[in-house]
């Protein structure tokens, strides 16, 4: 049983078929890249997996159980957390509070517990928040307002917030967008080290080099269809992929 | 030392003023009028803090808060006059009735977003106000309800103005403490995440719809409590006190005080209740003056007196919710 199984997933927007019968999987501990030209349906596929967009057809199973049709927070609670393509940190909250939302989302704190609760739960939430903050190296700016962080640090903040949920599968939507080369290289190392700790990761990326450099398997989408699903070297040599990216040689 | 000053001294001073200085002044110089003003400040502080939870923290623009205040006041007054049920029954009944109504109303409206939610709450506020005004058989319509029985605790009538003041101040302080715990906790952080980006909060595992319904209901409960306190202290409720104007007044309080800030809501309430009283000297111009103060404060302090950030760090330190520099330090985050 794979951690995540995507079976014949399809999404139509009116006449447009954004994702067309895609079947793939993520094994536990794997680092899978999802690439494709603009408009290939990468982000739509992520939204279908994480419950933000309902499926038109097909099935998604997580840890063997079907998750299509579940609300995003229910899917998140099962151990899948995601980041967004356009940075979506909570700007008017501190860095610590941002990350704590991930922890409280996963662990829960009822209104009653917030008022009368013992300290144990709150301490556990804050410990988990610190752990995630330290993991991404933002412990020193915990008290700063998220809006005041640099663009690069906000990327890590978003990842920390997802890590605070202690997910089994982390879905990263274009984490390197807007970063320069050295920042991208740092991020690549970081993603790899997360994977090295046993976290399964699925990564959408525009940046071919990043994906080819760190992923163990690469899925290529073009016009909503899967055109390749193999190791980086094989994908790089695949004529269908070259055609999708570079066009046909006349 | 400064940790101590901000951490324990400020709240202590506030409690000292509310429970010692003000009552002392009232007992010494107070006529009935001053007692009324002091109680009005307390009641509106509770209203503003309960709205803070929905609008300031969770970011839902609520334009009908006064209606739940009114429901609480009417339930307390009608239970007293029609069923001879006293304070100890009327007070919780008022809160629960307002909360129950809010819960029913919240089920459909919480699926609306931003401005549509605001319009829905505006409509609900107007509907409840219209019912209070026109359901003459029950609410006595525009004449309002006179509640002569006053407050009786365990068979003992609470008659002296100073005792009533202490009772109101105690209940308001207790209610605000509960709202403070909700607002300044990880639960409160989840609420703030709704304000910032509720779709993103959803992806973090936060059940956004449920949380919104919960917070709307809790807020209405305390608005109902405030309404009951108003009914018992003034002895008279009429629909005019619970209209759109009151909703906007409470909203203005939390905006002037600083959206998202609980201490700000209290300061805003005190300011907008006391200012018109202080300005009585200038006669008819006083409402214009109040308007100018609000206008200027929005113009120069768009984040209010205590914006979210400064307010948050104030509360964090102010209530012993310390930050630790290192993860090894266990004294971090909310308690």
Interface residues (C-beta under 8 A of the other chain):
Chain A: X50 X52 X71 X72 X73 X76 X77 X81 X82 X84 X88 X90 X91 X92 X93 X94 X96 X97 X100 X101 X102 X103 X104 X105 X106 X109 X110 X111 X113 X114 X115 X116 X119 X122 X123 X125 X126 X127 X129 X130 X131 X133 X134 X139 X142 X143 X145 X161 X162 X165
Chain B: X178 X181 X182 X185 X186 X187 X188 X189 X190 X192 X193 X195 X196 X197 X199 X200 X201 X202 X203 X204 X205 X206 X207 X208 X214 X215 X218 X260 X308 X309 X312 X313 X323 X326 X327 X330 X332 X333 X334 X335
